[in-house]
């Protein structure tokens, strides 16, 4: 990992400053991505923005900034985005500052004041190295007031044509992925410009090994493979579960698609089961119904637990005796269990509660 400290004048940094909204913000003669394409936009409040300019005008030091050196030799701001934008906007004449009762835009300052600001040297680290080294380092320094998400950190490392294409499909307001996943009901939570749609798709396609997938495909010409996979998942969900419910937005659809997409499934039969489970008061995690109807694993449902009163009632009824091993235990050494299993229609009520010693209960449940 190579990290070099550079002193760069504001005049150089803000050269050719251009704000193209979602298309990104650039400067430094077009060689610096201050805010890359489709990355969420942070906005300083007026007080913080103005303090940046006042600090510079007083010739006080600002905190160091970090630029990532990309493969094409240009740079991307990793830390210092808002400070850089505040400086560039002021020099560009986008807002005025109150200097001790004197309100002035940049062009209202004296020539000497303008030169002092333009000649102010920013302390900027240039970072380059292997992807793993950069990612580890970026996680350590990600301590700014408005932190980058994990996916934004990854995006700063795995730059290239694949990333540019994938962000176009997954990281733009009303991007193709967002429109597809919300056509007929929301299937994914989060925001595209916070990189959450992209992170979800990457997690689905490679069993949550996101960095491994990005590393392998960093130099691909496009992201068609990921986009096609994402479309396949969404179309499969709409076909297998055609009746939309809001709980569907919290389901890990990639995990289910990867396991069951080649299985013959009866959507009508599944819908009847889902409808019944949605009305079951013992099922406390309704989004877990979807993986449950395919896997039959009760852990997805978070079945309602017996209350303390139910446990006490059962314990007293049993005289503290475990019905399996016939030994006596304190209530703290026992655990509640359904006499008639939940999947056989047993309810989470006092009459269906029995207290087993921990060993027998865990043996019985396969824990």
Secondary structure by P-SEA (a helix, b strand, c coil): cbbbbbbbcccccccccccccccbbbcccccccccccccbbbbbcaaaaaaaaaaaaacccccbbbbbbccccbbbbccaaaaaaaaaaaaaccccccccccccccccccaaaaaaaaacccbbbbbbccaaaaaaaaaaaccccccccaaaaaaaccccaaaaaaaaaccccccaaaaaaaccccccccccccaaaaaaaaaaacccaaaaaaaaccccccaaaaaaaaaaaaaaaaaacccccccccccaaaaaaaccccccccaaaaaaaaaaaaaccccccccaaaaaaacccccccccccccaaaaaaaaaaacccccccccccccccbbbbbccccccccccccccbbbbcaaaaaaaacc
